[in-house]
Protein backbone atom coordinates (compact mmCIF):
# COMPACT_ATOMS: atom_id res chain seq x y z
CA UNK A 1 0.00 0.00 0.00
CA UNK A 2 1.45 3.35 -1.05
CA UNK A 3 1.04 6.15 1.50
CA UNK A 4 2.39 9.65 0.80
CA UNK A 5 3.12 11.94 3.72
CA UNK A 6 2.83 15.69 3.23
CA UNK A 7 6.02 17.20 4.65
CA UNK A 8 5.42 20.75 3.45
CA UNK A 9 6.04 22.87 0.38
CA UNK A 10 8.38 22.37 -2.57
CA UNK A 11 9.31 24.87 -5.33
CA UNK A 12 6.56 25.83 -7.75
CA UNK A 13 3.74 25.64 -5.20
CA UNK A 14 4.05 21.86 -5.18
CA UNK A 15 3.78 19.68 -2.08
CA UNK A 16 6.81 17.89 -0.69
CA UNK A 17 5.61 14.31 -0.40
CA UNK A 18 7.37 11.45 1.38
CA UNK A 19 6.66 7.83 0.42
CA UNK A 20 6.14 6.16 3.80
CA UNK A 21 6.47 2.59 2.56
CA UNK A 22 9.72 3.46 0.77
CA UNK A 23 10.98 5.18 3.93
CA UNK A 24 10.44 1.98 5.94
CA UNK A 25 12.82 0.20 3.57
CA UNK A 26 15.47 2.90 3.09
CA UNK A 27 15.68 4.92 6.37
CA UNK A 28 16.24 8.67 6.84
CA UNK A 29 19.00 10.98 8.08
CA UNK A 30 18.22 14.57 9.19
CA UNK A 31 21.04 17.04 9.78
CA UNK A 32 21.04 20.68 10.90
CA UNK A 33 22.55 22.98 13.49
CA UNK A 34 20.70 23.82 16.67
CA UNK A 35 17.72 26.00 15.78
CA UNK A 36 17.51 24.83 12.17
CA UNK A 37 14.16 23.07 12.71
CA UNK A 38 15.15 19.39 13.05
CA UNK A 39 12.74 18.67 15.91
CA UNK A 40 9.97 20.50 14.03
CA UNK A 41 10.65 18.28 11.00
CA UNK A 42 10.55 15.10 13.08
CA UNK A 43 7.32 16.22 14.74
CA UNK A 44 5.74 16.88 11.33
CA UNK A 45 6.78 13.40 10.14
CA UNK A 46 5.46 11.73 13.30
CA UNK A 47 2.12 13.57 13.23
CA UNK A 48 1.48 12.89 9.55
CA UNK A 49 2.33 9.18 9.80
CA UNK A 50 0.83 8.44 13.25
CA UNK A 51 -2.29 6.78 11.83
CA UNK A 52 -0.36 4.62 9.38
CA UNK A 53 2.59 3.08 11.21
CA UNK A 54 3.70 2.23 14.75
CA UNK A 55 6.21 4.73 16.12
CA UNK A 56 8.95 4.80 18.72
CA UNK A 57 10.76 8.03 19.66
CA UNK A 58 14.07 8.05 21.57
CA UNK A 59 13.74 11.48 23.20
CA UNK A 60 16.75 12.73 25.22
CA UNK A 61 15.17 16.11 26.07
CA UNK A 62 11.53 15.16 26.71
CA UNK A 63 10.27 17.32 23.81
CA UNK A 64 8.07 14.69 22.16
CA UNK A 65 6.03 13.58 25.17
CA UNK A 66 3.31 16.00 24.03
CA UNK A 67 2.44 13.53 21.26
CA UNK A 68 0.73 11.42 23.94
CA UNK A 69 -2.19 13.83 24.41
CA UNK A 70 -3.28 14.01 20.77
CA UNK A 71 -1.97 10.83 19.16
CA UNK A 72 -2.06 8.34 22.04
CA UNK A 73 1.67 7.66 22.38
CA UNK A 74 2.62 5.96 25.65
CA UNK A 75 5.42 7.77 27.51
CA UNK A 76 8.03 5.37 28.92
CA UNK A 77 10.14 6.90 31.68
CA UNK A 78 13.80 6.03 31.12
CA UNK A 79 14.52 5.96 34.88
CA UNK A 80 14.21 2.18 35.01
CA UNK A 81 16.54 -0.79 35.09
CA UNK A 82 17.94 -2.03 31.80
CA UNK A 83 16.10 -5.34 32.21
CA UNK A 84 12.80 -3.51 32.66
CA UNK A 85 13.35 -1.43 29.52
CA UNK A 86 14.21 -4.51 27.48
CA UNK A 87 11.04 -6.32 28.57
CA UNK A 88 8.89 -3.23 27.98
CA UNK A 89 10.31 -2.88 24.46
CA UNK A 90 9.44 -6.51 23.69
CA UNK A 91 5.83 -5.96 24.82
CA UNK A 92 5.63 -2.79 22.73
CA UNK A 93 6.41 -4.74 19.57
CA UNK A 94 3.95 -7.46 20.55
CA UNK A 95 1.03 -5.09 21.12
CA UNK A 96 1.98 -2.52 18.41
CA UNK A 97 1.77 0.53 20.67
CA UNK A 98 3.45 3.82 19.71
CA UNK A 99 5.73 5.10 22.48
CA UNK A 100 8.07 7.92 23.49
CA UNK A 101 11.12 6.90 25.56
CA UNK A 102 11.64 9.96 27.79
CA UNK A 103 15.29 10.22 28.87
CA UNK A 104 15.08 13.73 30.32
CA UNK A 105 16.76 14.09 33.69
CA UNK A 106 19.35 11.34 33.10
CA UNK A 107 23.01 12.05 32.50
CA UNK A 108 24.56 11.20 29.12
CA UNK A 109 25.92 7.80 30.13
CA UNK A 110 22.59 6.74 31.65
CA UNK A 111 20.80 7.91 28.49
CA UNK A 112 23.13 5.80 26.35
CA UNK A 113 22.59 2.70 28.47
CA UNK A 114 18.81 3.14 28.55
CA UNK A 115 18.60 3.70 24.78
CA UNK A 116 20.80 0.66 24.14
CA UNK A 117 18.62 -1.57 26.33
CA UNK A 118 15.40 -0.27 24.76
CA UNK A 119 16.62 -0.59 21.17
CA UNK A 120 17.96 -4.04 21.99
CA UNK A 121 14.52 -5.10 23.21
CA UNK A 122 12.92 -3.85 19.96
CA UNK A 123 15.58 -5.57 17.86
CA UNK A 124 15.43 -8.93 19.69
CA UNK A 125 11.63 -9.28 19.57
CA UNK A 126 10.24 -12.60 18.37
CA UNK A 127 9.79 -13.02 14.63
CA UNK A 128 6.00 -13.14 14.95
CA UNK A 129 6.06 -9.49 16.11
CA UNK A 130 8.22 -7.99 13.37
CA UNK A 131 5.61 -5.42 12.39
CA UNK A 132 6.71 -2.19 10.63
CA UNK A 133 7.87 0.46 13.10
CA UNK A 134 9.29 3.94 12.64
CA UNK A 135 12.14 4.42 15.17
CA UNK A 136 13.00 8.12 15.52
CA UNK A 137 16.21 9.01 17.40
CA UNK A 138 16.68 12.69 18.16
CA UNK A 139 20.22 13.97 18.87
CA UNK A 140 21.63 10.76 17.40
CA UNK A 141 25.22 11.93 17.89
CA UNK A 142 24.73 11.27 21.62
CA UNK A 143 23.95 7.59 21.03
CA UNK A 144 26.29 6.93 18.09
CA UNK A 145 29.31 9.18 18.66
CA UNK A 146 32.08 9.19 16.07
CA UNK A 147 34.79 9.33 18.76
CA UNK A 148 35.05 8.37 22.41
CA UNK A 149 33.99 11.09 24.85
CA UNK A 150 33.75 11.44 28.60
CA UNK A 151 31.45 8.43 29.01
CA UNK A 152 32.78 4.95 29.73
CA UNK A 153 33.82 2.71 26.84
CA UNK A 154 31.26 0.12 27.91
CA UNK A 155 28.33 2.54 27.63
CA UNK A 156 29.57 3.89 24.29
CA UNK A 157 29.96 0.40 22.81
CA UNK A 158 26.50 -0.68 23.99
CA UNK A 159 24.82 2.40 22.55
CA UNK A 160 26.79 2.39 19.31
CA UNK A 161 26.10 -1.32 18.81
CA UNK A 162 22.35 -0.80 19.29
CA UNK A 163 22.29 2.11 16.82
CA UNK A 164 24.30 0.10 14.28
CA UNK A 165 21.85 -2.80 14.56
CA UNK A 166 18.94 -0.40 14.06
CA UNK A 167 20.36 1.17 10.90
CA UNK A 168 22.16 -1.85 9.40
CA UNK A 169 20.01 -4.86 10.33
CA UNK A 170 16.74 -3.35 11.49
CA UNK A 171 15.01 -3.38 8.07
CA UNK A 172 14.45 -7.15 8.05
CA UNK A 173 12.88 -6.86 11.50
CA UNK A 174 10.53 -4.09 10.41
CA UNK A 175 12.52 -1.32 12.14
CA UNK A 176 13.01 1.84 10.06
CA UNK A 177 15.55 4.21 11.60
CA UNK A 178 15.04 7.98 11.37
CA UNK A 179 18.02 9.71 12.98
CA UNK A 180 18.59 13.44 13.51
CA UNK A 181 21.91 15.04 14.38
CA UNK A 182 23.34 18.52 14.81
CA UNK A 183 26.65 17.65 13.18
CA UNK A 184 27.46 14.90 10.73
CA UNK A 185 31.09 14.99 11.83
CA UNK A 186 30.04 13.88 15.34
CA UNK A 187 27.92 10.95 14.09
CA UNK A 188 29.50 7.53 13.54
CA UNK A 189 29.97 6.98 9.81
CA UNK A 190 28.77 3.36 9.79
CA UNK A 191 25.44 4.56 11.24
CA UNK A 192 24.97 7.54 8.91
CA UNK A 193 26.01 5.57 5.82
CA UNK A 194 23.03 3.19 6.05
CA UNK A 195 20.48 5.94 5.38
CA UNK A 196 19.33 6.37 1.77
CA UNK A 197 17.15 9.44 2.36
CA UNK A 198 18.49 12.79 3.52
CA UNK A 199 17.07 16.10 4.72
CA UNK A 200 19.92 18.56 5.18
CA UNK A 201 19.30 21.83 7.05
CA UNK A 202 21.37 24.85 7.95
CA UNK A 203 25.00 24.25 8.88
CA UNK A 204 28.07 26.48 9.03
CA UNK A 205 31.23 24.41 9.55
CA UNK A 206 33.15 23.54 6.39
CA UNK A 207 33.56 19.88 7.34
CA UNK A 208 29.80 19.45 7.84
CA UNK A 209 28.92 21.30 4.65
CA UNK A 210 31.37 19.19 2.66
CA UNK A 211 30.01 15.96 4.07
CA UNK A 212 26.40 17.05 3.45
CA UNK A 213 27.16 17.94 -0.17
CA UNK A 214 28.88 14.56 -0.65
CA UNK A 215 25.83 12.69 0.70
CA UNK A 216 23.53 14.65 -1.63
CA UNK A 217 25.80 14.17 -4.65
CA UNK A 218 26.37 17.92 -4.99
CA UNK A 219 29.54 19.72 -6.03
CA UNK A 220 31.67 21.24 -3.31
CA UNK A 221 31.04 24.78 -4.59
CA UNK A 222 27.32 24.21 -4.01
CA UNK A 223 27.88 23.43 -0.33
CA UNK A 224 27.81 27.13 0.54
CA UNK A 225 24.02 27.13 0.19
CA UNK A 226 23.66 25.25 3.49
CA UNK A 227 24.76 28.42 5.32
CA UNK A 228 21.87 30.38 3.82
CA UNK A 229 19.03 27.99 4.66
CA UNK A 230 16.37 29.51 6.90
CA UNK A 231 14.80 27.78 9.89
CA UNK A 232 12.55 24.94 8.70
CA UNK A 233 14.12 24.84 5.21
CA UNK A 234 15.90 21.65 4.14
CA UNK A 235 17.36 20.06 1.02
CA UNK A 236 15.81 16.61 0.39
CA UNK A 237 17.18 13.66 -1.53
CA UNK A 238 16.40 9.94 -1.60
CA UNK A 239 14.06 7.32 -3.06
CA UNK A 240 11.32 8.23 -0.57
CA UNK A 241 11.66 11.98 -1.23
CA UNK A 242 13.18 13.03 -4.54
CA UNK A 243 15.64 11.67 -7.11
CA UNK A 244 17.36 15.07 -7.29
CA UNK A 245 18.21 17.54 -4.50
CA UNK A 246 14.96 19.33 -3.74
CA UNK A 247 14.48 22.40 -1.48
CA UNK A 248 11.71 21.71 1.04
CA UNK A 249 9.92 23.97 3.52
CA UNK A 250 8.51 21.94 6.41
CA UNK A 251 4.83 22.53 7.09
CA UNK A 252 3.13 23.39 10.42
CA UNK A 253 2.56 20.94 13.27
CA UNK A 254 -0.39 20.40 15.60
CA UNK A 255 1.52 19.68 18.81
CA UNK A 256 4.30 21.69 20.40
CA UNK A 257 7.41 20.90 22.37
CA UNK A 258 7.63 21.63 26.08
CA UNK A 259 10.76 23.68 25.35
CA UNK A 260 11.07 26.24 22.59
CA UNK A 261 13.52 28.79 21.24
CA UNK A 262 13.97 31.80 23.52
CA UNK A 263 11.86 34.84 22.65
CA UNK A 264 12.74 38.41 23.50
CA UNK A 265 10.49 39.86 26.20
CA UNK A 266 10.52 43.52 27.27
CA UNK A 267 12.21 44.07 30.61
CA UNK A 268 10.11 45.41 33.50
CA UNK A 269 10.52 49.08 34.28
CA UNK A 270 13.06 49.56 37.09
CA UNK A 271 11.43 50.71 40.29
CA UNK A 272 12.66 52.23 43.49
CA UNK A 273 12.29 48.91 45.30
CA UNK A 274 14.53 46.97 42.89
CA UNK A 275 17.33 46.94 45.45
CA UNK A 276 15.02 45.46 48.10
CA UNK A 277 13.69 42.84 45.68
CA UNK A 278 17.20 41.54 45.09
CA UNK A 279 18.73 41.72 48.56
CA UNK A 280 15.74 41.06 50.83
CA UNK A 281 15.13 37.31 51.37
CA UNK A 282 11.64 35.94 50.90
CA UNK A 283 9.79 34.33 53.84
CA UNK A 284 10.63 30.88 52.45
CA UNK A 285 14.34 31.62 52.38
CA UNK A 286 16.60 31.45 55.35
CA UNK A 287 19.54 33.70 55.77
CA UNK A 288 22.71 31.67 56.06
CA UNK A 289 24.72 32.32 59.19
CA UNK A 290 28.07 33.81 58.26
CA UNK A 291 30.80 32.33 60.37
CA UNK A 292 34.15 34.01 60.37
CA UNK A 293 37.18 31.98 61.36
CA UNK A 294 39.43 33.66 63.91
CA UNK A 295 42.56 35.31 62.50
CA UNK A 296 45.68 33.16 62.52
CA UNK A 297 48.06 33.65 65.48
CA UNK A 298 51.03 35.94 65.10
CA UNK A 299 53.95 33.89 63.74
CA UNK A 300 56.77 33.20 66.21
CA UNK A 301 60.06 34.85 65.22
CA UNK A 302 62.71 32.50 63.89
CA UNK A 303 65.19 33.52 66.59
CA UNK A 304 62.78 32.44 69.33
CA UNK A 305 62.21 29.06 67.65
CA UNK A 306 65.98 28.42 67.44
CA UNK A 307 66.39 29.44 71.08
CA UNK A 308 63.67 26.97 72.16
CA UNK A 309 65.29 24.17 70.15
CA UNK A 310 68.71 24.83 71.72
CA UNK A 311 67.21 24.64 75.22
CA UNK A 312 65.28 21.43 74.51
CA UNK A 313 68.37 19.25 75.09
CA UNK A 314 68.76 20.47 78.68
CA UNK A 315 65.23 19.49 79.72
CA UNK A 316 64.95 16.28 81.68
CA UNK A 317 63.79 13.20 79.75
CA UNK A 318 61.14 12.50 82.39
CA UNK A 319 58.51 15.17 82.23
CA UNK A 320 55.03 15.47 83.55
CA UNK A 321 52.43 15.39 80.78
CA UNK A 322 51.28 18.85 79.79
CA UNK A 323 47.81 19.72 81.00
CA UNK A 324 45.19 19.43 78.28
CA UNK A 325 43.24 22.44 77.14
CA UNK A 326 39.87 20.70 77.60
CA UNK A 327 38.71 18.60 80.56
CA UNK A 328 39.06 14.84 80.13
CA UNK A 329 35.86 12.97 79.16
CA UNK A 330 35.25 9.40 78.07
CA UNK A 331 34.69 8.34 74.46
CA UNK A 332 30.94 7.85 74.90
CA UNK A 333 30.47 11.44 76.08
CA UNK A 334 32.63 12.70 73.18
CA UNK A 335 30.51 10.75 70.68
CA UNK A 336 27.41 12.24 72.25
CA UNK A 337 28.79 15.75 71.73
CA UNK A 338 29.63 14.97 68.10
CA UNK A 339 26.13 13.62 67.47
CA UNK A 340 24.57 16.73 69.00
CA UNK A 341 26.66 18.89 66.67
CA UNK A 342 25.54 16.81 63.67
CA UNK A 343 21.85 17.07 64.61
CA UNK A 344 22.25 20.81 65.13
CA UNK A 345 23.66 21.12 61.59
CA UNK A 346 20.89 18.99 60.09
CA UNK A 347 18.23 21.18 61.68
CA UNK A 348 19.05 23.71 58.96
CA UNK A 349 16.68 22.82 56.04
CA UNK A 350 19.32 23.91 53.51
CA UNK A 351 21.98 21.55 54.89
CA UNK A 352 20.94 18.70 52.58
CA UNK A 353 21.80 20.76 49.51
CA UNK A 354 25.30 21.78 50.60
CA UNK A 355 28.39 19.87 49.59
CA UNK A 356 30.13 17.58 52.06
CA UNK A 357 33.19 19.85 52.00
CA UNK A 358 31.14 22.87 53.12
CA UNK A 359 29.35 20.85 55.80
CA UNK A 360 32.67 19.47 57.03
CA UNK A 361 34.10 22.97 57.56
CA UNK A 362 30.90 23.97 59.36
CA UNK A 363 31.22 20.85 61.54
CA UNK A 364 34.81 21.67 62.54
CA UNK A 365 33.83 25.22 63.52
CA UNK A 366 30.90 24.00 65.61
CA UNK A 367 33.12 21.42 67.37
CA UNK A 368 35.57 24.14 68.35
CA UNK A 369 32.70 26.30 69.63
CA UNK A 370 31.32 23.37 71.69
CA UNK A 371 34.86 22.49 72.83
CA UNK A 372 34.68 18.87 71.71
CA UNK A 373 37.97 17.30 72.90
CA UNK A 374 40.23 15.02 70.91
CA UNK A 375 41.34 15.04 67.28
CA UNK A 376 38.84 16.18 64.68
CA UNK A 377 37.04 13.54 62.63
CA UNK A 378 38.53 12.79 59.23
CA UNK A 379 36.33 13.63 56.24
CA UNK A 380 35.40 9.94 55.46
CA UNK A 381 34.38 9.35 59.11
CA UNK A 382 32.40 12.61 59.10
CA UNK A 383 30.51 11.56 55.95
CA UNK A 384 29.53 8.23 57.48
CA UNK A 385 28.38 9.75 60.78
CA UNK A 386 26.46 12.42 58.88
CA UNK A 387 24.70 9.76 56.81
CA UNK A 388 23.70 7.86 59.96
CA UNK A 389 22.46 11.06 61.60
CA UNK A 390 20.30 11.87 58.55
CA UNK A 391 18.57 8.52 58.95
CA UNK A 392 17.30 9.64 62.37
CA UNK A 393 17.73 6.23 64.06
CA UNK A 394 16.89 6.11 67.78
CA UNK A 395 19.19 4.68 70.42
CA UNK A 396 17.33 1.39 70.98
CA UNK A 397 17.05 0.62 67.28
CA UNK A 398 20.70 1.55 66.74
CA UNK A 399 21.73 -1.36 69.00
CA UNK A 400 19.53 -3.91 67.23
CA UNK A 401 21.03 -6.70 65.13
CA UNK A 402 19.31 -5.71 61.82
CA UNK A 403 20.65 -2.15 62.07
CA UNK A 404 24.18 -3.39 62.78
CA UNK A 405 23.91 -5.60 59.67
CA UNK A 406 22.70 -2.57 57.70
CA UNK A 407 25.81 -0.66 58.79
CA UNK A 408 27.98 -3.50 57.49
CA UNK A 409 26.12 -3.64 54.17
CA UNK A 410 26.53 0.11 53.68
CA UNK A 411 30.32 -0.25 53.64
CA UNK A 412 30.08 -1.71 50.13
CA UNK A 413 28.47 1.51 48.82
CA UNK A 414 30.08 4.83 47.82
CA UNK A 415 30.07 7.51 50.51
CA UNK A 416 27.68 9.84 48.67
CA UNK A 417 24.81 7.31 48.52
CA UNK A 418 25.06 5.85 52.03
CA UNK A 419 22.70 8.50 53.44
CA UNK A 420 19.88 7.36 51.13
CA UNK A 421 20.58 3.71 51.98
CA UNK A 422 20.41 4.43 55.73
CA UNK A 423 17.07 6.24 55.42
CA UNK A 424 15.47 3.31 53.58
CA UNK A 425 17.09 0.78 55.93
CA UNK A 426 15.82 2.70 58.97
CA UNK A 427 12.28 2.55 57.60
CA UNK A 428 12.64 -1.21 57.06
CA UNK A 429 14.11 -1.91 60.50
CA UNK A 430 11.38 0.11 62.23
CA UNK A 431 8.72 -1.08 59.73
CA UNK A 432 7.74 2.47 58.83
CA UNK A 433 6.32 3.46 55.41
CA UNK A 434 8.81 3.55 52.55
CA UNK A 435 10.26 7.08 52.21
CA UNK A 436 8.95 9.24 49.37
CA UNK A 437 11.02 10.17 46.32
CA UNK A 438 11.23 13.75 47.61
CA UNK A 439 12.65 12.55 50.94
CA UNK A 440 15.26 10.39 49.22
CA UNK A 441 16.16 13.21 46.85
CA UNK A 442 16.74 15.54 49.79
CA UNK A 443 18.99 12.96 51.46
CA UNK A 444 21.02 12.78 48.24
CA UNK A 445 21.30 16.57 48.07
CA UNK A 446 19.19 17.07 44.95
CA UNK A 447 15.74 18.27 43.95
CA UNK A 448 15.37 15.58 41.23
CA UNK A 449 13.04 12.72 42.18
CA UNK A 450 14.30 10.75 39.19
CA UNK A 451 17.80 10.58 40.63
CA UNK A 452 16.36 9.27 43.88
CA UNK A 453 14.55 6.48 42.01
CA UNK A 454 17.75 5.70 40.13
CA UNK A 455 19.51 5.19 43.47
CA UNK A 456 16.91 2.59 44.49
CA UNK A 457 17.51 0.88 41.16
CA UNK A 458 21.26 0.97 41.86
CA UNK A 459 20.77 -0.61 45.30
CA UNK A 460 18.60 -3.29 43.70
CA UNK A 461 21.23 -4.03 41.06
CA UNK A 462 23.78 -4.47 43.87
CA UNK A 463 21.53 -7.13 45.43
CA UNK A 464 20.93 -5.13 48.61
CA UNK A 465 17.19 -4.51 48.26
CA UNK A 466 14.11 -5.68 46.38
CA UNK A 467 11.60 -3.02 45.29
CA UNK A 468 7.97 -3.87 44.57
CA UNK A 469 4.69 -2.01 44.18
CA UNK A 470 1.35 -3.02 45.64
CA UNK A 471 -2.02 -2.79 43.89
CA UNK A 472 -2.58 0.79 45.10
CA UNK A 473 0.70 2.05 43.63
CA UNK A 474 2.51 2.29 46.96
CA UNK A 475 6.15 1.21 47.15
CA UNK A 476 7.64 -1.45 49.43
CA UNK A 477 11.39 -2.02 49.82
CA UNK A 478 12.59 -5.36 51.24
CA UNK A 479 16.09 -6.12 52.61
CA UNK A 480 16.76 -9.87 52.12
CA UNK A 481 19.95 -9.79 54.22
CA UNK A 482 18.18 -8.05 57.11
CA UNK A 483 14.99 -10.10 56.98
CA UNK A 484 12.75 -7.04 57.10
CA UNK A 485 10.95 -4.64 54.78
CA UNK A 486 9.32 -1.22 54.86
CA UNK A 487 5.62 -0.66 55.09
CA UNK A 488 3.84 0.48 51.93
CA UNK A 489 4.48 4.15 51.20
CA UNK A 490 3.41 6.57 48.48
CA UNK A 491 6.51 7.38 46.37
CA UNK A 492 4.94 10.61 45.15
CA UNK A 493 4.30 12.02 48.63
CA UNK A 494 5.86 15.20 50.09
CA UNK A 495 9.33 15.58 51.58
CA UNK A 496 8.78 14.03 55.02
CA UNK A 497 12.21 14.97 56.37
CA UNK A 498 11.74 18.59 55.38
CA UNK A 499 8.33 18.70 57.11
CA UNK A 500 9.73 17.22 60.29
CA UNK A 501 12.55 19.76 60.38
CA UNK A 502 10.18 22.70 59.92
CA UNK A 503 7.88 21.31 62.62
CA UNK A 504 10.77 20.96 65.04
CA UNK A 505 11.72 24.58 64.48
KATA-V28576 format. One record per pair of residues at least 12 apart in sequence whose ideal C-beta (glycine too) atoms are under 6 Angstrom apart, sorted by the first residue. I is the first residue (numbers start at 1). J is the second residue. Records with the same first field share a line. If there is no record, write none. Layout:
I->J, J
This chain:
2->21
3->20, 52
4->17
5->18, 20, 48, 49
8->248, 249, 250, 251
9->249
10->246, 248
11->247
16->248
18->240, 241
19->240
20->49, 52
22->239, 240
23->240
24->132, 176
26->196, 197, 239, 240
27->176, 177, 195
28->178, 195, 197
29->179, 192, 195, 198
30->180, 199
31->181, 184, 200
32->201, 202
33->182, 202, 203
34->182
36->201, 202
37->231, 232
38->180
39->63
40->250
41->250
42->136, 180
43->253
44->250, 251, 253
47->253, 254
50->71
53->132, 134
54->96, 98, 133
55->98, 134
56->99, 133, 135
57->100, 136
58->101, 115, 137
59->100, 102, 138
60->103, 111, 139
61->104
62->102, 104
63->257
64->100
65->100, 102
66->255
67->255
70->255
73->98, 99, 100
74->97, 99
75->100, 102
76->99, 101
77->102
78->101, 102, 103, 106, 114
79->450, 453, 454
81->457
82->117
85->114, 117, 118
86->117, 120, 121
89->118, 121, 122
90->121, 125
93->122, 125, 129
94->129
96->131
101->118
105->448, 450
108->151
109->151, 155
112->143, 155, 159
113->155
115->143, 159
116->158, 159, 162
119->162, 166
120->162
123->165
130->173, 174
131->174
132->174
133->174, 175
134->176
135->175, 177
136->178
137->179
138->180
140->179, 181
141->181, 186, 187
143->159, 163
144->160, 163, 187, 188, 191
146->186, 188
163->191
164->191
167->191, 194
168->194
183->208
184->208, 211
185->207, 208
196->238
197->238, 240, 241
198->215, 237, 238
199->234, 236
200->212, 235
201->229, 234
202->229
203->226
204->227
209->223, 226
210->223
212->226
216->237, 245
232->250
233->249
234->248
235->247
236->248
291->365
326->371, 373
334->374
337->372
341->366, 367
342->386, 389
349->498, 501
352->442, 445
353->445
356->383
360->379, 382
364->376
383->415
387->418, 419, 422
388->422
390->419, 443
391->422, 423, 426
393->426
397->429
402->429, 482, 484
403->429
405->482
406->425
409->464
417->455
419->443
420->440, 443, 444, 455
423->435, 443
424->477
427->486
428->479, 484, 485, 486
429->484
431->487
433->487, 489
434->475, 477, 486, 489
436->491, 493
437->449, 452, 491
438->494, 495
439->495, 496, 497
440->452
442->495, 497
465->477, 479
466->478
470->488
474->488, 489, 490
475->489, 491
476->488
